[in-house]
Amino acid sequence: MKKTLLTALLLLSVPAQAAPRAAPRVARASVSAESATESILPPAPPFSEDIQRALDELVRAELARGPHAGLSVGVLHAGKRWTRGYGWRDLAHRLPATPRTTYRMASITKSFTAVAVLQLAQQGKLGLDAEIQSLVPAFPPKEWPVTVRELLGHLGGVPNYDGPESSNNVRHLDTAGALALFVQKPLVAEPGTKFVYTTWGYNLLGAAVETASGQGYGDYLREHVFEPAGMRHAALDDYRTRDRQHAVGYRLEKRQLLPSQYLDVSSRFAGGGTRASVEDLLAFGQAMLQHKLVTADTARLMQTSMSTREGQLTDYGMGFAAYPLRGHYTVTHAGGQPETSTLLVLLPAEDVVLALATNLENDAKRLRRVSSRILETLLEDGQVRREASLEDPVDAVVHEGLARLFTYGLAYHQWATRGPGVLPEPGDLSAAFTQVSTLLDRARISENPQEAMARVREGHHPLADSLLIRVGAHMARTLEQVEGAQALLDQPRRGPLAFFNAYVAACERVNCPAPLRFGESLREDARRYEQDWRRSQVSELLHVRLDEVARPETLWPTLEAATAGVSTHPDYVEEMLQVAALQGRLGLREKQRRWLERAVALHPRSDEARQALAKLVGQDKPAPRSTPPRAPPVAVPVDPVPDNAGRLPKRAAQLE
């Protein structure tokens, strides 16, 4: 009875969230920063009208996919800015989302906490290698020591939520109460041996901030992170202090929007307990790129992926995920919890900040797609980035190696020369080039393609002496010396095959030493792949996704013909599954099955496509591979087109 009464009182203290009306399929409201409440950001020139129109159209196209509530988007690039709000921050009262709308930040809070910890480390008030118990006595000694550095990189072995009380907290807790939820629990791994993503670990860091600074966690953030960055609306989230600009949260059930379940985020205060607007996030991102909150050396530390004791990169530095994306070094964090989904992306070498926030929980995939399309528009001529599909398993391994030379080598080189980063020591490059040629040797791969693929995918890790990073960075450096810095900036648009073949051509021009050249077999593979990649393009799909086309059925004959008889072609699996899903929602089961069968035929190595078809037809095992007769290939396009350069890793959206 007492618990029921407490819950009722807590719910009564929450601003009323009336049941929303039928969910709009398209964002009817669109609000720019200029027409919303006064912007907190300093004046900045806008993008060209063409870019602004393209950004607006891509966001609207993404929102048209299905039900949505509100979405706020902010973009900074080379001094120019674009912000916009779509849909509704409050459906019941038809209040529009704007760039000023505040949302729960969820796990982006970890980035704020990491800045606080590293500021105090810069001041000598705490040590990164100090045991956390020295700062947080409430955390009792464990089987192994746990350091501040390990907690910053989720390598401390501290567990994450393990039950309703911890993950669905409805009580308002202070720091001691939040720590009491987990401090007696054992570690789940020896520190340094395994990446274990943990909000609780960041709560320990929040408590360490309080000890080292002598201030409450929220007070410290306000004075030393939010105010210096110009984040006027950022704060610890508390229902009692929200204003009317805060977004009402929603969840999706059976394609209907319902109010989110009540959650008090004080239990995750330093790992997911803040609120802010996309304008605040842009200000924070810009402050990070300009080293206003921490020094350049500290920024590099935060942006450098940690590694396990065995030498496996974790793709997470200190408070940020950090990894290459299509030749761009990407520093990012996502957030997700009841009421919200958020994403912050920084590209230090390209001077880009992207901020997205929505009041629809579990909407990470949509935010990833929007962020990817924005990067395509800003940096890659608006061309849709697709991975490559290769049916032959040996070709698949070789191509994977070429793609990793490109995305790791180019990204690390640009991060080190145009950002705060540093490259691995080059070491013996002649031996490294020989190792790569051996790694991608067709005869060796054919002995066991599966094991060969695993070796290639380990080639960038410290345990492999950062082989692919070192060789790829040398390739990028050579291209920059021969073709110039601007030509190197164009490489992400061109993709890994063009990158590899451009290096081969540059070596011919400047007569590279023989040990720094690749063998003829690998060069021939790369030429063949690039020729087939160009041949397989469909011009109507260079700047638009298949599932965004009004009548995708009309493009299927062209797509089928373009991809016939080639070793590599764009991977359309995800887009075709989206088309099939739409047919299913419309009740067109035969059309749905036809698109799934096409996806399997076009991508016979795709487990995702075969499993989707098997599920539809009610089979317990994956659908058999079947490749129908294919039409002749179409002509080779003249202009270069992008190929496999990788998608925004799912991990970025799983760090919530």
C-alpha positions in Angstrom: 0.0 0.0 0.0 2.8 2.4 0.9 4.6 1.6 -2.4 1.4 2.2 -4.4 0.8 5.6 -2.7 4.4 6.6 -3.3 4.2 5.7 -6.9 0.9 7.7 -7.2 2.5 10.7 -5.7 5.5 10.6 -8.0 3.2 10.3 -11.0 1.1 13.2 -9.8 4.2 15.4 -9.6 4.9 14.8 -13.3 3.5 17.3 -15.9 0.4 15.8 -17.5 1.0 13.9 -20.7 -2.3 13.5 -22.5 -2.7 10.6 -24.9 -1.5 11.8 -28.3 -3.8 12.0 -31.3 -3.2 9.8 -34.3 0.5 9.9 -35.1 1.4 12.1 -38.1 3.3 10.3 -40.8 5.1 13.4 -42.1 6.5 16.3 -40.1 3.9 19.0 -40.7 5.7 21.4 -38.5 9.2 22.6 -39.4 10.8 25.4 -37.3 14.1 27.0 -37.9 16.3 28.6 -35.3 15.4 32.0 -36.6 11.7 31.5 -36.1 11.9 29.8 -32.8 12.9 31.1 -29.4 16.1 33.2 -29.6 19.1 31.1 -30.4 21.8 30.6 -27.8 24.4 30.3 -30.6 26.5 33.2 -31.9 25.8 34.4 -35.4 27.0 32.1 -38.2 26.7 32.2 -41.9 24.1 29.7 -43.4 24.8 27.0 -45.9 23.9 27.6 -49.5 20.3 27.4 -50.4 20.9 24.2 -52.3 22.5 22.6 -49.3 19.8 23.8 -47.0 17.1 22.4 -49.3 18.9 19.1 -49.6 19.2 18.8 -45.8 15.6 19.6 -45.3 14.4 17.1 -47.9 16.5 14.3 -46.6 15.2 14.8 -43.1 11.6 14.9 -44.3 12.1 11.8 -46.4 13.4 9.9 -43.4 10.5 11.1 -41.2 8.0 10.0 -43.9 9.1 6.4 -43.3 6.8 6.0 -40.3 5.3 7.5 -37.1 7.4 10.1 -35.4 6.9 12.7 -32.7 9.5 15.6 -32.7 13.0 15.8 -34.2 15.5 18.6 -33.7 18.6 18.7 -36.0 21.7 20.8 -35.9 24.7 21.0 -38.2 28.0 22.9 -38.0 30.6 22.7 -40.8 33.5 25.0 -41.4 31.8 27.9 -39.6 28.4 27.5 -41.3 25.3 26.4 -39.4 21.9 24.9 -40.0 19.3 24.1 -37.4 15.7 22.9 -37.7 12.9 21.4 -35.8 10.3 18.9 -37.2 7.1 17.5 -35.8 5.9 18.1 -32.3 7.5 18.3 -28.9 4.0 17.9 -27.4 1.5 16.1 -29.6 -1.5 16.6 -27.3 -1.1 20.4 -27.3 0.4 20.6 -30.8 3.6 22.4 -29.7 6.3 22.2 -32.4 9.8 20.9 -31.9 12.4 23.6 -32.4 16.2 23.8 -32.2 15.6 25.2 -28.7 13.5 22.3 -27.5 15.2 20.4 -24.7 15.4 16.6 -24.6 16.8 14.1 -22.3 20.4 13.5 -23.4 20.6 9.9 -22.0 24.1 8.5 -22.5 25.5 11.6 -24.2 25.8 12.6 -20.5 28.8 10.4 -20.4 30.7 12.8 -22.7 30.0 15.6 -20.3 31.1 13.5 -17.3 34.4 12.6 -19.1 35.1 16.2 -19.8 34.6 17.0 -16.1 36.9 14.2 -15.0 39.7 15.1 -17.5 39.5 18.8 -16.5 40.2 17.8 -12.9 43.0 15.5 -14.1 44.5 18.4 -16.0 44.5 20.4 -12.7 46.1 17.5 -10.8 43.0 17.0 -8.6 42.7 13.4 -9.5 44.9 10.8 -11.3 43.6 8.8 -14.2 45.4 5.7 -12.9 44.2 6.2 -9.3 42.0 3.4 -8.0 38.4 4.6 -7.9 38.1 3.7 -4.2 40.5 6.5 -3.3 37.9 9.0 -4.6 34.7 7.0 -3.9 35.1 5.1 -0.6 31.5 3.9 -0.9 32.7 1.6 -3.7 34.3 -1.3 -1.7 37.4 -3.1 -2.8 36.8 -5.7 -5.5 38.7 -8.8 -6.7 40.8 -6.6 -8.9 41.7 -2.8 -8.6 39.6 -0.5 -10.8 41.1 2.8 -12.1 39.6 6.0 -13.3 41.1 5.5 -16.7 39.5 2.1 -17.0 36.1 3.4 -16.0 36.3 6.2 -18.6 36.8 3.6 -21.4 34.3 1.0 -20.0 37.2 -1.4 -19.2 36.7 -1.5 -15.5 34.5 -4.6 -15.4 31.7 -2.7 -13.6 28.3 -4.2 -14.5 25.4 -2.4 -16.1 21.7 -2.4 -15.1 20.6 -5.8 -14.0 16.9 -5.5 -13.0 13.8 -3.4 -12.9 14.8 -1.4 -9.9 18.0 -0.2 -11.5 16.8 0.2 -15.1 13.3 1.6 -14.4 13.9 3.7 -11.3 11.0 5.9 -10.2 12.6 7.3 -7.1 14.5 10.6 -6.9 18.0 9.6 -5.6 21.0 11.5 -4.5 24.5 10.4 -5.3 24.7 8.0 -2.3 21.4 6.5 -3.3 22.4 6.1 -7.0 25.6 4.3 -5.9 23.8 2.1 -3.5 22.1 0.4 -6.4 25.3 -1.4 -7.5 28.3 -0.9 -5.3 28.0 -4.2 -3.6 27.8 -6.1 -6.9 30.8 -8.0 -8.1 32.8 -7.1 -11.2 31.7 -9.0 -14.4 35.2 -9.0 -15.9 38.8 -8.4 -14.9 39.5 -4.7 -15.6 41.4 -4.2 -18.9 40.3 -7.5 -20.4 36.9 -6.8 -21.8 34.8 -3.8 -23.0 31.7 -3.8 -20.7 29.5 -0.8 -21.4 28.2 0.6 -18.1 26.2 3.6 -16.9 27.0 2.5 -13.3 30.7 2.9 -14.0 30.1 6.5 -15.1 28.1 7.1 -11.9 31.3 6.3 -10.0 33.1 8.9 -12.1 30.3 11.4 -11.3 31.0 10.7 -7.6 34.7 11.1 -8.2 34.0 14.6 -9.7 32.2 15.6 -6.5 35.1 14.4 -4.3 37.9 16.0 -6.4 36.1 19.3 -7.0 34.2 19.7 -3.7 31.1 20.6 -5.7 27.9 18.7 -6.4 28.0 16.9 -9.8 25.3 19.2 -11.3 26.9 22.3 -10.0 30.3 21.3 -11.4 28.8 20.6 -14.9 27.0 23.9 -14.9 30.1 26.0 -13.9 32.9 24.2 -15.8 31.2 22.5 -18.8 27.9 24.0 -19.7 28.5 27.7 -19.1 32.0 27.8 -20.7 30.6 25.9 -23.7 27.6 28.3 -24.0 25.1 25.5 -23.3 22.5 27.8 -21.7 19.7 25.2 -21.5 21.7 22.2 -20.4 21.1 20.8 -16.8 20.5 17.7 -14.8 17.0 16.5 -15.8 14.3 16.8 -13.2 10.6 16.8 -13.9 10.2 19.5 -11.3 12.4 22.0 -13.2 11.4 21.5 -16.8 9.9 24.4 -18.7 7.4 24.4 -21.6 10.2 24.0 -24.1 11.0 20.5 -22.9 9.7 17.7 -25.1 7.1 15.2 -23.9 8.4 11.7 -24.4 6.7 8.9 -26.5 7.1 5.3 -27.3 5.9 3.3 -30.3 3.5 0.4 -29.9 1.9 -1.2 -32.9 2.8 1.9 -34.9 0.9 4.2 -32.5 2.6 6.8 -30.3 1.9 6.5 -26.6 3.4 8.6 -23.7 6.6 7.1 -22.3 6.7 5.3 -19.0 7.8 7.3 -16.0 11.5 7.2 -15.2 13.5 9.3 -12.8 17.0 9.5 -14.3 18.7 10.6 -11.0 19.7 6.9 -10.6 21.9 7.3 -13.7 22.9 10.9 -13.0 26.5 10.9 -14.5 25.8 8.3 -17.1 22.4 9.4 -18.4 20.9 12.1 -16.3 21.1 15.4 -18.2 18.9 17.4 -20.6 19.8 19.8 -23.3 18.8 21.1 -26.8 20.5 20.4 -30.1 21.8 24.0 -29.9 23.5 23.1 -26.6 25.0 20.0 -28.3 26.3 22.1 -31.2 27.9 24.5 -28.7 29.4 21.5 -26.8 30.7 19.9 -30.0 32.2 23.2 -31.2 33.9 23.8 -27.8 35.4 20.3 -28.0 36.8 20.8 -31.5 38.2 24.2 -30.5 39.7 22.8 -27.3 37.8 25.3 -25.1 36.9 22.7 -22.4 40.1 20.6 -22.4 43.5 21.0 -24.0 44.4 19.6 -27.4 46.5 16.8 -25.8 43.5 15.9 -23.6 41.1 16.0 -26.6 43.4 13.5 -28.3 43.3 11.2 -25.3 39.5 11.4 -25.3 39.3 10.7 -29.0 41.8 7.8 -29.1 40.2 4.3 -28.9 41.3 2.3 -25.9 42.3 -1.3 -26.3 42.1 -4.4 -24.2 45.1 -6.0 -22.5 45.2 -8.4 -25.5 45.5 -5.5 -28.0 41.9 -5.3 -29.3 40.7 -1.7 -30.0 37.4 -1.1 -28.3 36.2 1.8 -30.6 35.7 3.9 -27.4 38.1 6.5 -26.0 37.2 8.5 -22.9 33.5 9.6 -23.0 33.2 9.1 -26.7 33.1 6.3 -29.2 35.9 6.8 -31.7 36.4 4.9 -35.0 36.9 5.5 -38.7 33.8 5.9 -40.9 34.2 6.0 -44.7 37.6 7.5 -44.3 36.5 10.1 -41.7 37.7 9.8 -38.1 34.5 9.9 -36.2 34.0 10.9 -32.5 30.5 10.2 -31.4 28.0 9.2 -28.7 24.4 8.1 -28.8 21.8 8.1 -26.1 18.5 6.3 -25.6 16.1 5.9 -22.7 12.4 6.4 -22.0 11.3 9.7 -23.7 14.3 10.2 -25.9 16.9 9.1 -28.6 19.9 11.3 -29.2 23.1 11.4 -31.3 26.1 13.6 -31.3 28.8 13.2 -34.1 32.1 15.1 -34.3 34.5 14.9 -37.3 37.6 16.7 -36.0 39.5 16.6 -39.3 36.6 18.0 -41.3 35.4 20.5 -38.6 31.9 19.0 -38.5 29.4 18.7 -35.6 26.0 17.0 -36.0 23.4 16.9 -33.3 20.1 15.1 -33.4 17.5 14.6 -30.7 14.0 13.1 -30.8 11.3 12.6 -28.1 10.6 9.1 -29.5 12.5 6.4 -27.6 14.2 3.5 -29.4 14.6 5.6 -32.6 18.4 5.1 -32.9 18.2 3.6 -36.4 16.5 6.7 -37.8 19.0 9.0 -36.2 21.9 7.0 -37.7 20.3 7.1 -41.2 19.7 10.9 -40.9 23.3 11.5 -39.7 24.7 9.4 -42.5 22.7 11.2 -45.1 23.8 14.6 -43.7 27.4 13.6 -44.0 26.8 12.4 -47.6 25.3 15.8 -48.4 28.0 17.9 -46.7 31.1 16.0 -47.6 30.4 13.5 -50.4 28.4 15.3 -53.0 25.1 13.8 -51.7 25.9 10.3 -53.1 24.3 7.5 -51.1 27.0 5.4 -49.4 26.5 1.7 -49.8 28.7 -1.2 -48.9 29.8 -3.6 -51.5 28.2 -7.0 -52.1 30.6 -9.8 -53.3 29.4 -13.3 -54.0 32.8 -15.0 -54.2 34.2 -15.6 -50.7 37.8 -15.0 -51.8 36.8 -11.7 -53.5 34.9 -10.7 -50.3 38.1 -11.1 -48.2 40.3 -9.2 -50.7 37.8 -6.4 -50.9 37.5 -6.2 -47.1 41.2 -5.7 -46.9 41.1 -2.9 -49.5 38.2 -1.2 -47.7 40.0 -1.3 -44.3 43.2 0.1 -45.8 41.1 3.0 -47.0 38.8 3.7 -44.1 41.4 3.2 -41.3 44.4 4.6 -43.2 42.7 7.7 -44.6 40.8 8.5 -41.4 43.8 8.2 -39.1 46.0 10.2 -41.5 43.4 13.1 -41.6 42.8 13.0 -37.9 46.6 13.3 -37.2 47.2 16.0 -39.8 44.0 18.1 -39.6 42.9 17.2 -36.0 44.5 16.5 -32.6 45.3 12.8 -33.4 48.5 10.9 -33.6 49.4 8.0 -35.9 51.0 4.7 -34.8 54.7 4.6 -35.4 55.2 3.6 -39.1 57.8 0.9 -38.2 59.2 -1.1 -41.1 56.9 -0.1 -43.9 58.5 -2.5 -46.4 57.8 -5.4 -44.2 54.3 -4.1 -43.6 53.5 -3.9 -47.3 54.7 -7.5 -47.7 52.4 -8.5 -44.8 49.4 -6.9 -46.5 50.2 -8.6 -49.8 50.4 -11.9 -48.0 47.2 -11.2 -46.0 45.3 -10.5 -49.3 46.9 -13.3 -51.4 44.1 -15.2 -53.2 45.8 -18.6 -52.9 46.2 -18.3 -49.1 42.7 -16.9 -48.7 41.1 -19.8 -50.7 42.5 -22.3 -48.2 40.1 -21.0 -45.6 38.2 -17.8 -46.5 36.5 -17.7 -43.1 39.8 -17.6 -41.2 41.3 -15.3 -43.7 38.4 -12.8 -43.2 39.0 -13.0 -39.4 42.7 -12.1 -39.9 41.8 -9.2 -42.2 39.3 -7.9 -39.6 42.0 -8.0 -36.9 44.6 -6.1 -39.1 44.0 -2.7 -37.6 44.3 -3.7 -34.0 47.4 -3.2 -31.8 47.7 -7.0 -31.5 48.4 -7.0 -35.3 50.8 -4.0 -34.9 48.2 -1.7 -36.4 49.2 -3.1 -39.8 46.3 -1.8 -41.9 46.4 1.7 -40.2 50.2 2.0 -40.9 50.0 0.9 -44.5 46.8 2.8 -45.3 48.1 6.0 -43.6 51.3 5.8 -45.8 49.1 5.5 -48.9 47.1 8.6 -47.8 50.3 10.5 -47.1 51.7 9.6 -50.6 48.5 10.7 -52.3 48.5 14.0 -50.4 52.1 14.6 -51.5 51.4 13.8 -55.1 47.9 15.1 -55.6 47.5 17.7 -52.8 45.5 18.0 -49.7 42.2 18.9 -51.5 42.4 15.8 -53.6 42.7 13.8 -50.4 39.5 15.4 -49.0 37.7 14.0 -52.1 38.7 10.4 -51.4 35.8 9.6 -49.1 33.4 10.3 -51.9 35.4 8.2 -54.3 35.7 5.2 -52.0 38.3 2.4 -51.2 38.8 1.0 -54.7 39.5 4.4 -56.2 41.8 5.2 -53.2 43.8 2.0 -53.8 44.1 2.5 -57.5 45.0 6.2 -57.0 47.9 5.1 -54.8 49.0 2.7 -57.5 48.9 5.4 -60.1 50.7 7.9 -57.8 53.5 5.3 -57.2 53.9 5.1 -61.0 54.2 8.9 -61.2 56.8 9.3 -58.4 58.5 5.9 -58.8 57.8 4.5 -55.4 60.4 2.0 -54.1 59.5 -1.5 -55.0 58.9 -2.6 -51.4 56.2 0.1 -51.1 54.2 -1.2 -54.0 51.6 -4.0 -54.1 51.8 -7.1 -56.2 50.3 -7.4 -59.7 47.6 -9.9 -58.5 46.2 -7.5 -55.9 46.4 -4.6 -58.3 44.5 -6.6 -60.9 41.8 -7.5 -58.3 41.4 -3.8 -57.4 41.1 -2.8 -61.1 38.5 -5.5 -61.7 36.5 -4.6 -58.7 36.4 -0.9 -59.5 35.4 -1.6 -63.1 32.6 -3.9 -62.0 31.6 -1.4 -59.3 31.2 1.4 -61.9 29.4 -0.9 -64.3 26.8 -1.9 -61.6 25.7 1.6 -60.8 22.1 2.7 -61.4 22.1 6.4 -62.1 18.7 6.9 -60.5 20.0 5.5 -57.2 23.2 7.5 -56.9 21.6 10.2 -54.8 18.5 8.4 -53.4 17.8 5.2 -51.6 15.7 2.5 -53.2 13.2 2.7 -50.4 12.8 6.4 -50.9 11.7 6.0 -54.6 8.0 6.4 -55.1 7.7 3.4 -57.4 10.7 1.1 -56.7 9.2 -1.7 -58.9 9.9 0.4 -62.0 13.7 0.4 -61.2 14.0 -3.3 -60.6 14.7 -4.3 -64.2 17.5 -1.7 -64.5 18.9 -2.7 -61.1 18.8 -6.4 -62.0 20.6 -5.8 -65.3 23.2 -3.5 -63.8 24.3 -6.0 -61.2 24.4 -9.1 -63.5 27.7 -10.8 -64.1 29.8 -8.5 -61.9 32.2 -9.4 -59.1 31.0 -6.6 -56.9 28.0 -4.3 -56.8 26.3 -2.0 -54.3 24.7 -3.7 -51.3 21.0 -2.9 -51.4 19.9 -5.4 -48.8 18.8 -3.0 -46.1 16.9 -0.8 -48.7 15.2 -3.8 -50.2 14.1 -5.1 -46.8 12.6 -1.7 -46.1 10.7 -1.9 -49.4 9.5 -5.3 -48.5 8.4 -4.2 -45.0 6.4 -1.4 -46.6 4.6 -3.8 -48.8 3.9 -5.9 -45.8 2.4 -3.0 -43.9 0.2 -2.3 -46.9 -1.0 -5.9 -46.8 0.6 -6.7 -50.1 2.1 -10.1 -49.1 3.0 -11.3 -52.6 4.9 -8.1 -53.3 6.6 -8.3 -50.0 7.7 -11.9 -50.7 8.9 -10.9 -54.2 11.1 -8.2 -52.9 12.6 -10.5 -50.3 13.3 -13.1 -53.0 15.0 -10.5 -55.0 17.1 -9.5 -52.0 18.2 -13.1 -51.6 19.0 -13.4 -55.3 20.9 -10.2 -55.5 22.8 -10.8 -52.2 23.2 -14.6 -51.8 25.7 -14.2 -49.0 23.3 -12.1 -46.9 22.0 -13.9 -43.8 19.7 -11.0 -43.1 17.9 -11.3 -46.4 17.5 -15.1 -46.2 16.3 -15.0 -42.6 13.7 -12.3 -43.5 12.4 -14.5 -46.4 12.4 -17.6 -44.2 10.4 -15.8 -41.5 7.9 -14.7 -44.1 7.3 -18.1 -45.6 7.3 -19.7 -42.1 10.4 -21.8 -42.5 12.6 -22.7 -39.6 15.8 -22.6 -41.6 17.2 -19.9 -43.9 15.7 -19.8 -47.4 17.8 -21.6 -50.0 20.0 -19.6 -52.3 18.7 -19.1 -55.7 20.1 -16.9 -58.4 17.7 -16.4 -61.4 19.1 -15.7 -64.9 20.7 -12.3 -65.1 20.6 -9.7 -67.8 23.9 -8.4 -69.5 25.7 -5.7 -67.6 25.2 -2.0 -68.5 27.8 0.5 -69.7 30.5 1.8 -67.3 29.7 5.3 -66.0 32.3 7.9 -66.7 32.5 9.6 -63.3 33.8 7.9 -60.2 31.2 6.6 -57.9 31.6 5.7 -54.2 31.9 2.1 -53.1 32.3 0.2 -49.8 33.3 2.7 -47.2 31.3 1.4 -44.2 28.2 2.5 -42.4 27.9 4.3 -39.1 28.6 1.3 -36.8 25.7 0.1 -34.8 27.8 0.3 -31.7 27.5 4.1 -31.8 23.7 3.7 -31.2 24.1 0.8 -28.8 26.1 2.9 -26.3 23.0 4.1 -24.5 
